[in-house]
Amino acid sequence: MTADRSDRSDRSDRSDRSDRSDRSDRADRSGPSDPSGSAGAAGPDGSAEPEGPGGSPAPLSGQERAVLALERRSWAGPGAKERAVREELGISPVRYYQLLNALLDDRRALEADPVTVNRLRRVREARRGRR
């Protein structure tokens, strides 16, 4: 019985730490507010793309590439993907899907992995069509 309690306590502590780090990550990425209301330069398809040196689009970050790589894999059963998201990326499944959805609108992701991005865009559009 005490082992069960300590296991739950350990999981709760890890969950609290990851929640705090997710919040601090969001705060770090939000940056200063833009009074004009624009989030940055939009690409030709309307997606915001961070600019690298020389005004060219910055390459995908390691986390963005990892999200696409995780999405390419097939999953054995329910919960396996969410567990892999937490263990391999260290983020919550909700944050993972937020990042993935933003990547589907990012031209850089399309250039990096067109098969995966186009497949996921079709799935997203089919879901939107059913609503």
C-alpha positions in Angstrom: 0.0 0.0 0.0 2.7 2.5 0.9 4.5 1.7 -2.4 1.4 2.6 -4.3 1.1 6.0 -2.5 4.8 6.8 -3.1 4.4 5.9 -6.8 1.4 8.2 -7.1 3.3 10.9 -5.3 6.3 10.5 -7.6 4.1 10.7 -10.7 2.3 13.7 -9.2 5.6 15.5 -8.6 6.8 14.8 -12.1 3.5 16.0 -13.5 3.7 19.2 -11.5 7.2 19.9 -12.7 6.3 19.3 -16.4 3.3 21.5 -16.0 5.5 24.3 -14.6 8.0 23.8 -17.4 5.3 23.9 -20.0 4.0 27.2 -18.6 7.5 28.7 -18.5 8.2 27.5 -22.1 5.0 29.3 -23.2 6.1 32.4 -21.4 9.5 32.3 -23.0 8.1 31.9 -26.5 5.4 34.5 -26.1 8.0 37.4 -26.1 7.0 41.0 -26.0 3.5 41.9 -27.0 3.0 43.5 -30.4 0.6 46.5 -30.1 -0.3 46.2 -33.8 -1.8 42.8 -33.1 0.3 41.0 -35.8 2.2 38.0 -34.6 4.9 38.4 -37.3 5.4 38.2 -41.0 3.0 35.8 -42.7 4.1 33.5 -45.5 2.3 33.3 -48.8 -0.1 30.7 -47.4 -0.9 33.0 -44.4 1.2 31.1 -41.9 3.6 32.9 -39.6 7.2 31.9 -40.2 10.2 32.9 -38.0 12.9 34.5 -40.0 16.5 33.3 -39.8 19.6 35.3 -40.7 19.3 37.3 -43.9 15.5 37.3 -43.8 15.2 33.7 -45.0 12.8 31.4 -43.1 14.5 29.8 -40.1 14.8 26.0 -40.3 12.5 23.9 -38.2 13.6 23.6 -34.5 14.6 20.3 -33.1 11.3 20.0 -31.2 9.3 20.7 -34.4 11.3 18.0 -36.3 10.7 15.6 -33.4 6.9 16.3 -33.5 6.9 15.4 -37.2 9.0 12.3 -36.7 6.7 11.1 -33.9 3.7 11.7 -36.2 5.3 9.5 -38.9 5.3 6.5 -36.6 2.5 4.0 -36.3 1.1 3.2 -32.8 0.2 -0.2 -31.3 -2.7 0.8 -29.1 -4.6 3.5 -27.2 -2.4 5.7 -25.1 0.9 4.6 -26.7 1.3 7.8 -28.6 0.5 10.0 -25.7 2.9 8.1 -23.5 5.6 8.6 -26.2 4.9 12.3 -26.4 5.4 12.7 -22.6 8.5 10.5 -22.5 10.3 11.5 -25.7 9.3 15.1 -26.1 8.7 16.0 -22.4 5.5 17.9 -23.2 1.8 17.2 -22.6 -0.3 15.7 -25.3 -2.4 18.8 -25.5 0.7 21.0 -26.2 1.9 18.4 -28.7 -1.3 18.7 -30.7 -1.1 22.5 -30.5 2.4 22.4 -32.0 1.4 19.8 -34.6 -1.6 21.9 -35.7 0.6 25.0 -36.1 3.1 22.9 -38.1 0.5 21.8 -40.5 0.1 25.5 -41.6 3.9 26.1 -41.7 5.5 26.0 -45.2 8.8 25.0 -43.6 7.2 21.8 -42.3 5.7 21.1 -45.7 9.1 21.4 -47.3 10.7 19.2 -44.6 8.2 16.4 -44.7 5.6 16.8 -47.4 4.1 13.3 -47.2 3.4 13.5 -43.4 2.1 17.1 -43.6 -0.2 16.5 -46.5 -1.6 13.4 -45.0 -2.3 15.2 -41.7 -3.8 18.2 -43.6 -6.2 15.8 -45.4 -7.2 14.2 -42.0 -7.8 17.6 -40.5 -9.9 18.8 -43.4 -12.0 15.6 -43.3 -12.6 16.1 -39.6 -13.6 19.8 -40.2 -15.9 18.7 -42.9 -17.8 16.3 -40.5 -18.4 19.1 -38.0 
